[in-house]
Amino acid sequence: MSESQINRIESARFIQQMLGELRAMAKTNRLEMLAYLIEIAYIESSDQLRKEIGAGSGISQRNVSA
């Protein structure tokens, strides 16, 4: 795994963590539309993280977003 890929994984993890905190804050304050949009970004960050980790480990993953 290259240093560049490690940086991408660390960045994706950090972004995912921040999105989780923002999502909780939006839900607590009943900001439904913001919570929804942040949830979509959280899911995307999770998918991206899985792709990055899979690419670094040599694991081939199937594209299921058809």
PDBQT receptor file of N, H, CA, C and O in Angstrom, charges set to zero:
ATOM      1  N   MET A   1       0.849  -1.172   0.000  1.00  0.00    +0.000 N 
ATOM      2  CA  MET A   1       0.000   0.000   0.000  1.00  0.00    +0.000 C 
ATOM      3  C   MET A   1       0.896   1.237   0.000  1.00  0.00    +0.000 C 
ATOM      4  O   MET A   1       1.806   1.352   0.820  1.00  0.00    +0.000 OA
ATOM      5  N   SER A   2       0.636   2.146  -0.910  1.00  0.00    +0.000 N 
ATOM      6  H   SER A   2      -0.104   2.053  -1.576  1.00  0.00    +0.000 HD
ATOM      7  CA  SER A   2       1.472   3.336  -1.036  1.00  0.00    +0.000 C 
ATOM      8  C   SER A   2       1.108   4.378   0.025  1.00  0.00    +0.000 C 
ATOM      9  O   SER A   2       0.033   4.332   0.624  1.00  0.00    +0.000 OA
ATOM     10  N   GLU A   3       2.024   5.309   0.237  1.00  0.00    +0.000 N 
ATOM     11  H   GLU A   3       2.897   5.347  -0.249  1.00  0.00    +0.000 HD
ATOM     12  CA  GLU A   3       1.775   6.386   1.201  1.00  0.00    +0.000 C 
ATOM     13  C   GLU A   3       0.579   7.226   0.782  1.00  0.00    +0.000 C 
ATOM     14  O   GLU A   3      -0.204   7.667   1.623  1.00  0.00    +0.000 OA
ATOM     15  N   SER A   4       0.441   7.442  -0.501  1.00  0.00    +0.000 N 
ATOM     16  H   SER A   4       1.077   7.084  -1.185  1.00  0.00    +0.000 HD
ATOM     17  CA  SER A   4      -0.689   8.204  -1.026  1.00  0.00    +0.000 C 
ATOM     18  C   SER A   4      -2.013   7.516  -0.696  1.00  0.00    +0.000 C 
ATOM     19  O   SER A   4      -2.983   8.172  -0.317  1.00  0.00    +0.000 OA
ATOM     20  N   GLN A   5      -2.047   6.211  -0.840  1.00  0.00    +0.000 N 
ATOM     21  H   GLN A   5      -1.259   5.678  -1.148  1.00  0.00    +0.000 HD
ATOM     22  CA  GLN A   5      -3.274   5.472  -0.555  1.00  0.00    +0.000 C 
ATOM     23  C   GLN A   5      -3.570   5.468   0.948  1.00  0.00    +0.000 C 
ATOM     24  O   GLN A   5      -4.730   5.549   1.351  1.00  0.00    +0.000 OA
ATOM     25  N   ILE A   6      -2.543   5.375   1.764  1.00  0.00    +0.000 N 
ATOM     26  H   ILE A   6      -1.600   5.309   1.437  1.00  0.00    +0.000 HD
ATOM     27  CA  ILE A   6      -2.728   5.444   3.212  1.00  0.00    +0.000 C 
ATOM     28  C   ILE A   6      -3.318   6.797   3.595  1.00  0.00    +0.000 C 
ATOM     29  O   ILE A   6      -4.217   6.863   4.434  1.00  0.00    +0.000 OA
ATOM     30  N   ASN A   7      -2.823   7.876   2.991  1.00  0.00    +0.000 N 
ATOM     31  H   ASN A   7      -2.093   7.822   2.310  1.00  0.00    +0.000 HD
ATOM     32  CA  ASN A   7      -3.356   9.213   3.255  1.00  0.00    +0.000 C 
ATOM     33  C   ASN A   7      -4.824   9.306   2.851  1.00  0.00    +0.000 C 
ATOM     34  O   ASN A   7      -5.626   9.923   3.552  1.00  0.00    +0.000 OA
ATOM     35  N   ARG A   8      -5.178   8.692   1.716  1.00  0.00    +0.000 N 
ATOM     36  H   ARG A   8      -4.526   8.191   1.147  1.00  0.00    +0.000 HD
ATOM     37  CA  ARG A   8      -6.584   8.701   1.268  1.00  0.00    +0.000 C 
ATOM     38  C   ARG A   8      -7.467   7.951   2.262  1.00  0.00    +0.000 C 
ATOM     39  O   ARG A   8      -8.578   8.390   2.559  1.00  0.00    +0.000 OA
ATOM     40  N   ILE A   9      -6.984   6.838   2.772  1.00  0.00    +0.000 N 
ATOM     41  H   ILE A   9      -6.081   6.481   2.531  1.00  0.00    +0.000 HD
ATOM     42  CA  ILE A   9      -7.749   6.052   3.738  1.00  0.00    +0.000 C 
ATOM     43  C   ILE A   9      -7.922   6.836   5.037  1.00  0.00    +0.000 C 
ATOM     44  O   ILE A   9      -9.017   6.880   5.598  1.00  0.00    +0.000 OA
ATOM     45  N   GLU A  10      -6.846   7.450   5.511  1.00  0.00    +0.000 N 
ATOM     46  H   GLU A  10      -5.957   7.414   5.055  1.00  0.00    +0.000 HD
ATOM     47  CA  GLU A  10      -6.923   8.250   6.734  1.00  0.00    +0.000 C 
ATOM     48  C   GLU A  10      -7.890   9.423   6.552  1.00  0.00    +0.000 C 
ATOM     49  O   GLU A  10      -8.673   9.731   7.451  1.00  0.00    +0.000 OA
ATOM     50  N   SER A  11      -7.833  10.065   5.404  1.00  0.00    +0.000 N 
ATOM     51  H   SER A  11      -7.197   9.815   4.675  1.00  0.00    +0.000 HD
ATOM     52  CA  SER A  11      -8.746  11.180   5.129  1.00  0.00    +0.000 C 
ATOM     53  C   SER A  11     -10.190  10.709   5.086  1.00  0.00    +0.000 C 
ATOM     54  O   SER A  11     -11.070  11.356   5.652  1.00  0.00    +0.000 OA
ATOM     55  N   ALA A  12     -10.440   9.590   4.420  1.00  0.00    +0.000 N 
ATOM     56  H   ALA A  12      -9.724   9.064   3.960  1.00  0.00    +0.000 HD
ATOM     57  CA  ALA A  12     -11.803   9.050   4.336  1.00  0.00    +0.000 C 
ATOM     58  C   ALA A  12     -12.330   8.693   5.725  1.00  0.00    +0.000 C 
ATOM     59  O   ALA A  12     -13.497   8.944   6.028  1.00  0.00    +0.000 OA
ATOM     60  N   ARG A  13     -11.480   8.113   6.567  1.00  0.00    +0.000 N 
ATOM     61  H   ARG A  13     -10.533   7.909   6.321  1.00  0.00    +0.000 HD
ATOM     62  CA  ARG A  13     -11.897   7.776   7.935  1.00  0.00    +0.000 C 
ATOM     63  C   ARG A  13     -12.231   9.036   8.736  1.00  0.00    +0.000 C 
ATOM     64  O   ARG A  13     -13.228   9.073   9.457  1.00  0.00    +0.000 OA
ATOM     65  N   PHE A  14     -11.400  10.060   8.606  1.00  0.00    +0.000 N 
ATOM     66  H   PHE A  14     -10.590  10.030   8.020  1.00  0.00    +0.000 HD
ATOM     67  CA  PHE A  14     -11.640  11.305   9.326  1.00  0.00    +0.000 C 
ATOM     68  C   PHE A  14     -12.949  11.941   8.862  1.00  0.00    +0.000 C 
ATOM     69  O   PHE A  14     -13.762  12.370   9.682  1.00  0.00    +0.000 OA
ATOM     70  N   ILE A  15     -13.146  11.998   7.562  1.00  0.00    +0.000 N 
ATOM     71  H   ILE A  15     -12.486  11.649   6.896  1.00  0.00    +0.000 HD
ATOM     72  CA  ILE A  15     -14.373  12.584   7.004  1.00  0.00    +0.000 C 
ATOM     73  C   ILE A  15     -15.589  11.808   7.492  1.00  0.00    +0.000 C 
ATOM     74  O   ILE A  15     -16.597  12.402   7.874  1.00  0.00    +0.000 OA
ATOM     75  N   GLN A  16     -15.495  10.480   7.480  1.00  0.00    +0.000 N 
ATOM     76  H   GLN A  16     -14.676   9.998   7.169  1.00  0.00    +0.000 HD
ATOM     77  CA  GLN A  16     -16.606   9.654   7.935  1.00  0.00    +0.000 C 
ATOM     78  C   GLN A  16     -16.924   9.946   9.406  1.00  0.00    +0.000 C 
ATOM     79  O   GLN A  16     -18.092  10.055   9.779  1.00  0.00    +0.000 OA
ATOM     80  N   GLN A  17     -15.900  10.070  10.227  1.00  0.00    +0.000 N 
ATOM     81  H   GLN A  17     -14.951   9.982   9.923  1.00  0.00    +0.000 HD
ATOM     82  CA  GLN A  17     -16.108  10.363  11.643  1.00  0.00    +0.000 C 
ATOM     83  C   GLN A  17     -16.798  11.719  11.825  1.00  0.00    +0.000 C 
ATOM     84  O   GLN A  17     -17.739  11.837  12.610  1.00  0.00    +0.000 OA
ATOM     85  N   MET A  18     -16.329  12.740  11.100  1.00  0.00    +0.000 N 
ATOM     86  H   MET A  18     -15.565  12.643  10.462  1.00  0.00    +0.000 HD
ATOM     87  CA  MET A  18     -16.934  14.064  11.210  1.00  0.00    +0.000 C 
ATOM     88  C   MET A  18     -18.390  14.052  10.733  1.00  0.00    +0.000 C 
ATOM     89  O   MET A  18     -19.254  14.683  11.341  1.00  0.00    +0.000 OA
ATOM     90  N   LEU A  19     -18.648  13.332   9.645  1.00  0.00    +0.000 N 
ATOM     91  H   LEU A  19     -17.946  12.819   9.151  1.00  0.00    +0.000 HD
ATOM     92  CA  LEU A  19     -20.015  13.232   9.146  1.00  0.00    +0.000 C 
ATOM     93  C   LEU A  19     -20.920  12.552  10.170  1.00  0.00    +0.000 C 
ATOM     94  O   LEU A  19     -22.073  12.949  10.339  1.00  0.00    +0.000 OA
ATOM     95  N   GLY A  20     -20.403  11.531  10.852  1.00  0.00    +0.000 N 
ATOM     96  H   GLY A  20     -19.466  11.209  10.714  1.00  0.00    +0.000 HD
ATOM     97  CA  GLY A  20     -21.186  10.864  11.893  1.00  0.00    +0.000 C 
ATOM     98  C   GLY A  20     -21.567  11.822  13.008  1.00  0.00    +0.000 C 
ATOM     99  O   GLY A  20     -22.697  11.803  13.495  1.00  0.00    +0.000 OA
ATOM    100  N   GLU A  21     -20.627  12.652  13.407  1.00  0.00    +0.000 N 
ATOM    101  H   GLU A  21     -19.708  12.667  13.012  1.00  0.00    +0.000 HD
ATOM    102  CA  GLU A  21     -20.905  13.636  14.453  1.00  0.00    +0.000 C 
ATOM    103  C   GLU A  21     -21.901  14.690  13.974  1.00  0.00    +0.000 C 
ATOM    104  O   GLU A  21     -22.807  15.073  14.714  1.00  0.00    +0.000 OA
ATOM    105  N   LEU A  22     -21.736  15.156  12.742  1.00  0.00    +0.000 N 
ATOM    106  H   LEU A  22     -21.001  14.845  12.140  1.00  0.00    +0.000 HD
ATOM    107  CA  LEU A  22     -22.672  16.142  12.189  1.00  0.00    +0.000 C 
ATOM    108  C   LEU A  22     -24.071  15.553  12.046  1.00  0.00    +0.000 C 
ATOM    109  O   LEU A  22     -25.067  16.226  12.311  1.00  0.00    +0.000 OA
ATOM    110  N   ARG A  23     -24.139  14.295  11.627  1.00  0.00    +0.000 N 
ATOM    111  H   ARG A  23     -23.330  13.748  11.411  1.00  0.00    +0.000 HD
ATOM    112  CA  ARG A  23     -25.437  13.627  11.485  1.00  0.00    +0.000 C 
ATOM    113  C   ARG A  23     -26.145  13.559  12.830  1.00  0.00    +0.000 C 
ATOM    114  O   ARG A  23     -27.337  13.853  12.919  1.00  0.00    +0.000 OA
ATOM    115  N   ALA A  24     -25.419  13.173  13.881  1.00  0.00    +0.000 N 
ATOM    116  H   ALA A  24     -24.451  12.935  13.808  1.00  0.00    +0.000 HD
ATOM    117  CA  ALA A  24     -26.006  13.107  15.216  1.00  0.00    +0.000 C 
ATOM    118  C   ALA A  24     -26.494  14.478  15.680  1.00  0.00    +0.000 C 
ATOM    119  O   ALA A  24     -27.570  14.592  16.268  1.00  0.00    +0.000 OA
ATOM    120  N   MET A  25     -25.711  15.506  15.417  1.00  0.00    +0.000 N 
ATOM    121  H   MET A  25     -24.837  15.414  14.940  1.00  0.00    +0.000 HD
ATOM    122  CA  MET A  25     -26.086  16.862  15.797  1.00  0.00    +0.000 C 
ATOM    123  C   MET A  25     -27.350  17.311  15.063  1.00  0.00    +0.000 C 
ATOM    124  O   MET A  25     -28.244  17.910  15.660  1.00  0.00    +0.000 OA
ATOM    125  N   ALA A  26     -27.413  17.018  13.779  1.00  0.00    +0.000 N 
ATOM    126  H   ALA A  26     -26.687  16.531  13.294  1.00  0.00    +0.000 HD
ATOM    127  CA  ALA A  26     -28.591  17.402  12.989  1.00  0.00    +0.000 C 
ATOM    128  C   ALA A  26     -29.834  16.667  13.483  1.00  0.00    +0.000 C 
ATOM    129  O   ALA A  26     -30.904  17.265  13.594  1.00  0.00    +0.000 OA
ATOM    130  N   LYS A  27     -29.700  15.375  13.779  1.00  0.00    +0.000 N 
ATOM    131  H   LYS A  27     -28.830  14.889  13.688  1.00  0.00    +0.000 HD
ATOM    132  CA  LYS A  27     -30.849  14.599  14.279  1.00  0.00    +0.000 C 
ATOM    133  C   LYS A  27     -31.306  15.114  15.638  1.00  0.00    +0.000 C 
ATOM    134  O   LYS A  27     -32.505  15.240  15.887  1.00  0.00    +0.000 OA
ATOM    135  N   THR A  28     -30.349  15.411  16.519  1.00  0.00    +0.000 N 
ATOM    136  H   THR A  28     -29.375  15.309  16.317  1.00  0.00    +0.000 HD
ATOM    137  CA  THR A  28     -30.675  15.916  17.853  1.00  0.00    +0.000 C 
ATOM    138  C   THR A  28     -31.481  17.205  17.768  1.00  0.00    +0.000 C 
ATOM    139  O   THR A  28     -32.381  17.442  18.574  1.00  0.00    +0.000 OA
ATOM    140  N   ASN A  29     -31.152  18.024  16.798  1.00  0.00    +0.000 N 
ATOM    141  H   ASN A  29     -30.421  17.832  16.143  1.00  0.00    +0.000 HD
ATOM    142  CA  ASN A  29     -31.810  19.318  16.643  1.00  0.00    +0.000 C 
ATOM    143  C   ASN A  29     -32.966  19.286  15.644  1.00  0.00    +0.000 C 
ATOM    144  O   ASN A  29     -33.466  20.329  15.223  1.00  0.00    +0.000 OA
ATOM    145  N   ARG A  30     -33.379  18.082  15.276  1.00  0.00    +0.000 N 
ATOM    146  H   ARG A  30     -32.973  17.235  15.618  1.00  0.00    +0.000 HD
ATOM    147  CA  ARG A  30     -34.515  17.859  14.373  1.00  0.00    +0.000 C 
ATOM    148  C   ARG A  30     -34.376  18.630  13.057  1.00  0.00    +0.000 C 
ATOM    149  O   ARG A  30     -35.338  19.211  12.554  1.00  0.00    +0.000 OA
ATOM    150  N   LEU A  31     -33.177  18.619  12.525  1.00  0.00    +0.000 N 
ATOM    151  H   LEU A  31     -32.396  18.147  12.933  1.00  0.00    +0.000 HD
ATOM    152  CA  LEU A  31     -32.915  19.213  11.217  1.00  0.00    +0.000 C 
ATOM    153  C   LEU A  31     -32.936  18.068  10.202  1.00  0.00    +0.000 C 
ATOM    154  O   LEU A  31     -31.896  17.611   9.727  1.00  0.00    +0.000 OA
ATOM    155  N   GLU A  32     -34.155  17.621   9.886  1.00  0.00    +0.000 N 
ATOM    156  H   GLU A  32     -34.999  17.993  10.271  1.00  0.00    +0.000 HD
ATOM    157  CA  GLU A  32     -34.339  16.388   9.141  1.00  0.00    +0.000 C 
ATOM    158  C   GLU A  32     -33.653  16.377   7.780  1.00  0.00    +0.000 C 
ATOM    159  O   GLU A  32     -32.991  15.400   7.432  1.00  0.00    +0.000 OA
ATOM    160  N   MET A  33     -33.802  17.447   7.009  1.00  0.00    +0.000 N 
ATOM    161  H   MET A  33     -34.339  18.242   7.292  1.00  0.00    +0.000 HD
ATOM    162  CA  MET A  33     -33.213  17.462   5.669  1.00  0.00    +0.000 C 
ATOM    163  C   MET A  33     -31.693  17.452   5.745  1.00  0.00    +0.000 C 
ATOM    164  O   MET A  33     -31.041  16.749   4.972  1.00  0.00    +0.000 OA
ATOM    165  N   LEU A  34     -31.126  18.210   6.652  1.00  0.00    +0.000 N 
ATOM    166  H   LEU A  34     -31.655  18.781   7.280  1.00  0.00    +0.000 HD
ATOM    167  CA  LEU A  34     -29.671  18.186   6.828  1.00  0.00    +0.000 C 
ATOM    168  C   LEU A  34     -29.207  16.806   7.284  1.00  0.00    +0.000 C 
ATOM    169  O   LEU A  34     -28.202  16.294   6.790  1.00  0.00    +0.000 OA
ATOM    170  N   ALA A  35     -29.927  16.208   8.215  1.00  0.00    +0.000 N 
ATOM    171  H   ALA A  35     -30.743  16.624   8.616  1.00  0.00    +0.000 HD
ATOM    172  CA  ALA A  35     -29.562  14.870   8.693  1.00  0.00    +0.000 C 
ATOM    173  C   ALA A  35     -29.589  13.876   7.541  1.00  0.00    +0.000 C 
ATOM    174  O   ALA A  35     -28.709  13.022   7.431  1.00  0.00    +0.000 OA
ATOM    175  N   TYR A  36     -30.594  13.986   6.687  1.00  0.00    +0.000 N 
ATOM    176  H   TYR A  36     -31.308  14.680   6.776  1.00  0.00    +0.000 HD
ATOM    177  CA  TYR A  36     -30.710  13.095   5.533  1.00  0.00    +0.000 C 
ATOM    178  C   TYR A  36     -29.530  13.271   4.576  1.00  0.00    +0.000 C 
ATOM    179  O   TYR A  36     -28.909  12.291   4.166  1.00  0.00    +0.000 OA
ATOM    180  N   LEU A  37     -29.228  14.502   4.228  1.00  0.00    +0.000 N 
ATOM    181  H   LEU A  37     -29.732  15.298   4.561  1.00  0.00    +0.000 HD
ATOM    182  CA  LEU A  37     -28.132  14.767   3.291  1.00  0.00    +0.000 C 
ATOM    183  C   LEU A  37     -26.787  14.335   3.873  1.00  0.00    +0.000 C 
ATOM    184  O   LEU A  37     -25.942  13.796   3.159  1.00  0.00    +0.000 OA
ATOM    185  N   ILE A  38     -26.596  14.571   5.151  1.00  0.00    +0.000 N 
ATOM    186  H   ILE A  38     -27.283  15.009   5.731  1.00  0.00    +0.000 HD
ATOM    187  CA  ILE A  38     -25.359  14.143   5.799  1.00  0.00    +0.000 C 
ATOM    188  C   ILE A  38     -25.290  12.621   5.822  1.00  0.00    +0.000 C 
ATOM    189  O   ILE A  38     -24.216  12.048   5.640  1.00  0.00    +0.000 OA
ATOM    190  N   GLU A  39     -26.421  11.965   6.044  1.00  0.00    +0.000 N 
ATOM    191  H   GLU A  39     -27.293  12.431   6.192  1.00  0.00    +0.000 HD
ATOM    192  CA  GLU A  39     -26.469  10.500   6.019  1.00  0.00    +0.000 C 
ATOM    193  C   GLU A  39     -26.036   9.962   4.663  1.00  0.00    +0.000 C 
ATOM    194  O   GLU A  39     -25.304   8.975   4.598  1.00  0.00    +0.000 OA
ATOM    195  N   ILE A  40     -26.475  10.592   3.581  1.00  0.00    +0.000 N 
ATOM    196  H   ILE A  40     -27.070  11.394   3.633  1.00  0.00    +0.000 HD
ATOM    197  CA  ILE A  40     -26.079  10.182   2.230  1.00  0.00    +0.000 C 
ATOM    198  C   ILE A  40     -24.560  10.330   2.074  1.00  0.00    +0.000 C 
ATOM    199  O   ILE A  40     -23.901   9.441   1.535  1.00  0.00    +0.000 OA
ATOM    200  N   ALA A  41     -24.013  11.439   2.540  1.00  0.00    +0.000 N 
ATOM    201  H   ALA A  41     -24.548  12.162   2.979  1.00  0.00    +0.000 HD
ATOM    202  CA  ALA A  41     -22.561  11.644   2.465  1.00  0.00    +0.000 C 
ATOM    203  C   ALA A  41     -21.831  10.624   3.333  1.00  0.00    +0.000 C 
ATOM    204  O   ALA A  41     -20.760  10.151   2.955  1.00  0.00    +0.000 OA
ATOM    205  N   TYR A  42     -22.395  10.277   4.494  1.00  0.00    +0.000 N 
ATOM    206  H   TYR A  42     -23.266  10.661   4.802  1.00  0.00    +0.000 HD
ATOM    207  CA  TYR A  42     -21.795   9.279   5.373  1.00  0.00    +0.000 C 
ATOM    208  C   TYR A  42     -21.740   7.918   4.679  1.00  0.00    +0.000 C 
ATOM    209  O   TYR A  42     -20.724   7.225   4.739  1.00  0.00    +0.000 OA
ATOM    210  N   ILE A  43     -22.823   7.544   4.028  1.00  0.00    +0.000 N 
ATOM    211  H   ILE A  43     -23.648   8.106   3.978  1.00  0.00    +0.000 HD
ATOM    212  CA  ILE A  43     -22.866   6.273   3.301  1.00  0.00    +0.000 C 
ATOM    213  C   ILE A  43     -21.839   6.277   2.177  1.00  0.00    +0.000 C 
ATOM    214  O   ILE A  43     -21.139   5.285   1.972  1.00  0.00    +0.000 OA
ATOM    215  N   GLU A  44     -21.744   7.378   1.455  1.00  0.00    +0.000 N 
ATOM    216  H   GLU A  44     -22.313   8.183   1.621  1.00  0.00    +0.000 HD
ATOM    217  CA  GLU A  44     -20.762   7.484   0.370  1.00  0.00    +0.000 C 
ATOM    218  C   GLU A  44     -19.346   7.378   0.914  1.00  0.00    +0.000 C 
ATOM    219  O   GLU A  44     -18.496   6.728   0.305  1.00  0.00    +0.000 OA
ATOM    220  N   SER A  45     -19.086   8.005   2.048  1.00  0.00    +0.000 N 
ATOM    221  H   SER A  45     -19.776   8.532   2.543  1.00  0.00    +0.000 HD
ATOM    222  CA  SER A  45     -17.739   7.916   2.635  1.00  0.00    +0.000 C 
ATOM    223  C   SER A  45     -17.432   6.479   3.061  1.00  0.00    +0.000 C 
ATOM    224  O   SER A  45     -16.294   6.026   2.941  1.00  0.00    +0.000 OA
ATOM    225  N   SER A  46     -18.432   5.770   3.551  1.00  0.00    +0.000 N 
ATOM    226  H   SER A  46     -19.356   6.138   3.649  1.00  0.00    +0.000 HD
ATOM    227  CA  SER A  46     -18.243   4.366   3.919  1.00  0.00    +0.000 C 
ATOM    228  C   SER A  46     -17.913   3.523   2.698  1.00  0.00    +0.000 C 
ATOM    229  O   SER A  46     -17.017   2.679   2.738  1.00  0.00    +0.000 OA
ATOM    230  N   ASP A  47     -18.646   3.759   1.609  1.00  0.00    +0.000 N 
ATOM    231  H   ASP A  47     -19.373   4.445   1.577  1.00  0.00    +0.000 HD
ATOM    232  CA  ASP A  47     -18.389   3.030   0.368  1.00  0.00    +0.000 C 
ATOM    233  C   ASP A  47     -16.995   3.326  -0.160  1.00  0.00    +0.000 C 
ATOM    234  O   ASP A  47     -16.282   2.419  -0.587  1.00  0.00    +0.000 OA
ATOM    235  N   GLN A  48     -16.610   4.588  -0.131  1.00  0.00    +0.000 N 
ATOM    236  H   GLN A  48     -17.190   5.325   0.217  1.00  0.00    +0.000 HD
ATOM    237  CA  GLN A  48     -15.290   4.981  -0.619  1.00  0.00    +0.000 C 
ATOM    238  C   GLN A  48     -14.195   4.350   0.231  1.00  0.00    +0.000 C 
ATOM    239  O   GLN A  48     -13.174   3.902  -0.291  1.00  0.00    +0.000 OA
ATOM    240  N   LEU A  49     -14.407   4.318   1.527  1.00  0.00    +0.000 N 
ATOM    241  H   LEU A  49     -15.236   4.682   1.952  1.00  0.00    +0.000 HD
ATOM    242  CA  LEU A  49     -13.431   3.722   2.431  1.00  0.00    +0.000 C 
ATOM    243  C   LEU A  49     -13.276   2.233   2.136  1.00  0.00    +0.000 C 
ATOM    244  O   LEU A  49     -12.157   1.721   2.099  1.00  0.00    +0.000 OA
ATOM    245  N   ARG A  50     -14.380   1.545   1.929  1.00  0.00    +0.000 N 
ATOM    246  H   ARG A  50     -15.289   1.961   1.959  1.00  0.00    +0.000 HD
ATOM    247  CA  ARG A  50     -14.311   0.121   1.583  1.00  0.00    +0.000 C 
ATOM    248  C   ARG A  50     -13.536  -0.093   0.293  1.00  0.00    +0.000 C 
ATOM    249  O   ARG A  50     -12.738  -1.026   0.192  1.00  0.00    +0.000 OA
ATOM    250  N   LYS A  51     -13.766   0.764  -0.691  1.00  0.00    +0.000 N 
ATOM    251  H   LYS A  51     -14.414   1.522  -0.609  1.00  0.00    +0.000 HD
ATOM    252  CA  LYS A  51     -13.044   0.661  -1.966  1.00  0.00    +0.000 C 
ATOM    253  C   LYS A  51     -11.548   0.877  -1.767  1.00  0.00    +0.000 C 
ATOM    254  O   LYS A  51     -10.732   0.131  -2.309  1.00  0.00    +0.000 OA
ATOM    255  N   GLU A  52     -11.194   1.887  -0.998  1.00  0.00    +0.000 N 
ATOM    256  H   GLU A  52     -11.857   2.492  -0.558  1.00  0.00    +0.000 HD
ATOM    257  CA  GLU A  52      -9.784   2.197  -0.763  1.00  0.00    +0.000 C 
ATOM    258  C   GLU A  52      -9.082   1.057  -0.027  1.00  0.00    +0.000 C 
ATOM    259  O   GLU A  52      -7.967   0.673  -0.381  1.00  0.00    +0.000 OA
ATOM    260  N   ILE A  53      -9.737   0.526   0.991  1.00  0.00    +0.000 N 
ATOM    261  H   ILE A  53     -10.642   0.838   1.279  1.00  0.00    +0.000 HD
ATOM    262  CA  ILE A  53      -9.141  -0.566   1.758  1.00  0.00    +0.000 C 
ATOM    263  C   ILE A  53      -9.042  -1.811   0.890  1.00  0.00    +0.000 C 
ATOM    264  O   ILE A  53      -8.028  -2.509   0.929  1.00  0.00    +0.000 OA
ATOM    265  N   GLY A  54     -10.070  -2.097   0.114  1.00  0.00    +0.000 N 
ATOM    266  H   GLY A  54     -10.893  -1.530   0.083  1.00  0.00    +0.000 HD
ATOM    267  CA  GLY A  54     -10.054  -3.251  -0.775  1.00  0.00    +0.000 C 
ATOM    268  C   GLY A  54      -8.987  -3.132  -1.845  1.00  0.00    +0.000 C 
ATOM    269  O   GLY A  54      -8.324  -4.119  -2.164  1.00  0.00    +0.000 OA
ATOM    270  N   ALA A  55      -8.808  -1.948  -2.404  1.00  0.00    +0.000 N 
ATOM    271  H   ALA A  55      -9.347  -1.146  -2.144  1.00  0.00    +0.000 HD
ATOM    272  CA  ALA A  55      -7.797  -1.732  -3.449  1.00  0.00    +0.000 C 
ATOM    273  C   ALA A  55      -6.397  -1.922  -2.886  1.00  0.00    +0.000 C 
ATOM    274  O   ALA A  55      -5.513  -2.429  -3.576  1.00  0.00    +0.000 OA
ATOM    275  N   GLY A  56      -6.192  -1.519  -1.640  1.00  0.00    +0.000 N 
ATOM    276  H   GLY A  56      -6.911  -1.108  -1.080  1.00  0.00    +0.000 HD
ATOM    277  CA  GLY A  56      -4.880  -1.643  -1.025  1.00  0.00    +0.000 C 
ATOM    278  C   GLY A  56      -4.533  -3.063  -0.648  1.00  0.00    +0.000 C 
ATOM    279  O   GLY A  56      -3.360  -3.430  -0.587  1.00  0.00    +0.000 OA
ATOM    280  N   SER A  57      -5.558  -3.866  -0.394  1.00  0.00    +0.000 N 
ATOM    281  H   SER A  57      -6.511  -3.568  -0.444  1.00  0.00    +0.000 HD
ATOM    282  CA  SER A  57      -5.289  -5.242   0.028  1.00  0.00    +0.000 C 
ATOM    283  C   SER A  57      -5.286  -6.202  -1.140  1.00  0.00    +0.000 C 
ATOM    284  O   SER A  57      -4.985  -7.384  -0.972  1.00  0.00    +0.000 OA
ATOM    285  N   GLY A  58      -5.621  -5.707  -2.329  1.00  0.00    +0.000 N 
ATOM    286  H   GLY A  58      -5.866  -4.748  -2.465  1.00  0.00    +0.000 HD
ATOM    287  CA  GLY A  58      -5.641  -6.573  -3.498  1.00  0.00    +0.000 C 
ATOM    288  C   GLY A  58      -6.925  -7.374  -3.619  1.00  0.00    +0.000 C 
ATOM    289  O   GLY A  58      -7.028  -8.244  -4.483  1.00  0.00    +0.000 OA
ATOM    290  N   ILE A  59      -7.899  -7.098  -2.774  1.00  0.00    +0.000 N 
ATOM    291  H   ILE A  59      -7.815  -6.391  -2.072  1.00  0.00    +0.000 HD
ATOM    292  CA  ILE A  59      -9.176  -7.805  -2.822  1.00  0.00    +0.000 C 
ATOM    293  C   ILE A  59     -10.020  -7.198  -3.935  1.00  0.00    +0.000 C 
ATOM    294  O   ILE A  59     -10.201  -5.982  -4.003  1.00  0.00    +0.000 OA
ATOM    295  N   SER A  60     -10.524  -8.046  -4.789  1.00  0.00    +0.000 N 
ATOM    296  H   SER A  60     -10.377  -9.034  -4.734  1.00  0.00    +0.000 HD
ATOM    297  CA  SER A  60     -11.386  -7.590  -5.876  1.00  0.00    +0.000 C 
ATOM    298  C   SER A  60     -12.809  -7.498  -5.355  1.00  0.00    +0.000 C 
ATOM    299  O   SER A  60     -13.336  -8.461  -4.799  1.00  0.00    +0.000 OA
ATOM    300  N   GLN A  61     -13.438  -6.325  -5.538  1.00  0.00    +0.000 N 
ATOM    301  H   GLN A  61     -13.010  -5.543  -5.990  1.00  0.00    +0.000 HD
ATOM    302  CA  GLN A  61     -14.809  -6.139  -5.088  1.00  0.00    +0.000 C 
ATOM    303  C   GLN A  61     -15.718  -5.922  -6.277  1.00  0.00    +0.000 C 
ATOM    304  O   GLN A  61     -15.344  -5.285  -7.262  1.00  0.00    +0.000 OA
ATOM    305  N   ARG A  62     -16.899  -6.455  -6.168  1.00  0.00    +0.000 N 
ATOM    306  H   ARG A  62     -17.203  -6.973  -5.368  1.00  0.00    +0.000 HD
ATOM    307  CA  ARG A  62     -17.890  -6.351  -7.227  1.00  0.00    +0.000 C 
ATOM    308  C   ARG A  62     -18.602  -5.011  -7.121  1.00  0.00    +0.000 C 
ATOM    309  O   ARG A  62     -18.892  -4.546  -6.019  1.00  0.00    +0.000 OA
ATOM    310  N   ASN A  63     -18.882  -4.394  -8.255  1.00  0.00    +0.000 N 
ATOM    311  H   ASN A  63     -18.646  -4.773  -9.150  1.00  0.00    +0.000 HD
ATOM    312  CA  ASN A  63     -19.623  -3.142  -8.278  1.00  0.00    +0.000 C 
ATOM    313  C   ASN A  63     -21.100  -3.472  -8.185  1.00  0.00    +0.000 C 
ATOM    314  O   ASN A  63     -21.667  -4.064  -9.103  1.00  0.00    +0.000 OA
ATOM    315  N   VAL A  64     -21.732  -3.088  -7.071  1.00  0.00    +0.000 N 
ATOM    316  H   VAL A  64     -21.272  -2.607  -6.325  1.00  0.00    +0.000 HD
ATOM    317  CA  VAL A  64     -23.137  -3.403  -6.858  1.00  0.00    +0.000 C 
ATOM    318  C   VAL A  64     -24.031  -2.170  -7.005  1.00  0.00    +0.000 C 
ATOM    319  O   VAL A  64     -25.216  -2.230  -6.679  1.00  0.00    +0.000 OA
ATOM    320  N   SER A  65     -23.490  -1.072  -7.481  1.00  0.00    +0.000 N 
ATOM    321  H   SER A  65     -22.527  -1.023  -7.745  1.00  0.00    +0.000 HD
ATOM    322  CA  SER A  65     -24.288   0.149  -7.602  1.00  0.00    +0.000 C 
ATOM    323  C   SER A  65     -24.836   0.304  -9.008  1.00  0.00    +0.000 C 
ATOM    324  O   SER A  65     -24.608   1.321  -9.663  1.00  0.00    +0.000 OA
ATOM    325  N   ALA A  66     -25.556  -0.699  -9.469  1.00  0.00    +0.000 N 
ATOM    326  H   ALA A  66     -25.742  -1.525  -8.938  1.00  0.00    +0.000 HD
ATOM    327  CA  ALA A  66     -26.119  -0.667 -10.825  1.00  0.00    +0.000 C 
ATOM    328  C   ALA A  66     -27.467  -0.019 -10.841  1.00  0.00    +0.000 C 
ATOM    329  O   ALA A  66     -28.086   0.093 -11.899  1.00  0.00    +0.000 OA
TER     330      ALA A  66
